[in-house]
């Protein structure tokens, strides 16, 4: 199975990827982990510049999406000979991230629907990368997202000692991305929402991991 774990910033995606991979390993499953964007690769050069505000705030949803899509295309070229060797491929973010974050920039419903169709065509038909079997969306509120982002360790791709990138710093962006994700989850049977908050607090990491495993095993 090819499983994507996604969510807005600070939702614990990488933590869950690591824990799910570990649990699958205990069941003697061969697991390949992918992580996007690949900040350490030249294919993510424009993503890094975008997230560090180097292009300003006027980059369109389609422009930004192409930056991320190029990185995924190159990752597929780098890894495609290996993918058949594994029982599970786990990806931290994927095409879903473009759908969540970039579609959130578009307010008009019809325009947003056309954009989502364009994204799918760009990544799956033009760049010809594989489609996931299931996308797990880790649901946290935008308010909780910003609190959790501030607790993150320093990240190498951010310049000048910043704690937040362009998306994380913009509360409206997080609100719109979250709304976009809720709409996509409701309309796509291949997407599964896992609520990570309870009574305004994060649920335990272990409980969330169990929920993910229940969905993919």
ABEGO torsion letter per residue (X at the ends): XBBBBBEBBGAGAAAAAAAAAAAAAAAGBBBBBBBOBBAABAAAAAAAAAAAGAAEAABBAAAAAAAAAAAAAAAAAAAAAAAAABABBBBBEBAAAAAAAAAAABABAAAAAAAAAAAAAAAAAAAGBBBBABBBBBBBBAAAAAAAAAABBBBAABBGGBABBAAAABAAAAAAAAAAAAAAAAABAABBBBBABBGGBBBBAAAAAAAAAAAAX
